[in-house]
Amino acid sequence: MKPFSTADSRRLVIKVGSSLLIDEQGELNRGWLEGLAHDIAELHAQQKDLLVVSSGAIAIGSKVIGINKRRASLSELQAAAAAGQVQLAHAWSEALAKHDIQTAQILLTPEDTENRRRFLNARGTLGRLLEHRVVPIINENDTVTTEEIRYGDNDRLAARVAQLVMADGLLLLSDVDGLYRTDPTKDTSAEHIPEVRTIDDDIVGMAGETRSDIGTGGMATKVQAARIATHAGCATIIASGQIERPISALANGARHTVFIAEGTPAAVRKQWLVGVMKTRGRLMIDQGAAGALQNGKSLLPVGVVAANGSFQRGDVVTICDDAGKEIGRGLVEYDQSDAAKVAGSRSEGIEDKLGYRGATVMIHRDNLVVFD
Ligand code: GLU
């Protein structure tokens, strides 16, 4: 039995490396992109949620502004990324529009996926786009990230995105068709590893230091990405994109390495919530809301009776029933003062209470654990 394939995935993040999209002269490989867009359209028609993390802004932009990216300073690279990103996003939107698929551009920094407040905002935006069947085209926001705080490679960014949206599949398309025991560029008899169940020191060692010329991520960053994703319940595939229609090729048996997920995204998120030692506040809820939570629904402001503590949006809070018994916990969408203001309000009344349009949920069901 195949351990995991893109066909199994309900929500898939596809990461595309620079060396696939952009040739040595800094020109876009349009024909190749069209083939991939075809593959993406097929998955989209199967009602899967799809997100693309695309590199290539610096590679295209270096040509646009006329710099040699190997000798450029950080700010020159940032300038190149800014110029190239416009063209990159345009190329994606054109390629997918041919299949009547709408796209949206999202630029993220490591902070946006690590700071819980920003995490909720990014997650909310991506969630709405997917509901509207739009394919987000994501890249690092190179303008505002410095050397020390950059992801620097989109492999890890893609893994963080997978974690953010609770994807069950991450596909890393690059110029390598998976993990090898030794460097296949130096050793033609290198043994290919088709499946990895645990990313141990042996696997990390195999990843070594192989690098491709145009992109920035080598095998080491791919294995790091696989570690982040699999720990978040997301299976990861490393496959070659150096063929036409690479996703179809994969379905037809092209060589790849699959890293098996540890649990499901929902189970991992819940486990994490249970493990948080110190919650920042307490929401008391009424019986109707308690029943809704037992049925897997989100917690709405209307069901909240009181909000106590000194929590902020993105903190973990305890949920208790009207007898004061702790029945669950979750990541709250409001600061304490605003939570107290909207407690008991129906969605229509929230804007009046706050003076701005707040979240419709107090705690989203994906960010909630209910104790038995
Ligand atoms: N954000 C960079 C770009 O689009 C790419 C980083 C990477 O190569 O993964 O050019």
Residues whose N, C-alpha, C, O or C-beta is under 5 A from the ligand:
A	BS01	LIG	S18 S54 S55 G56 A57 I58 A59 N139 E140 G152 D153 N154 D155 G215 T216 G217
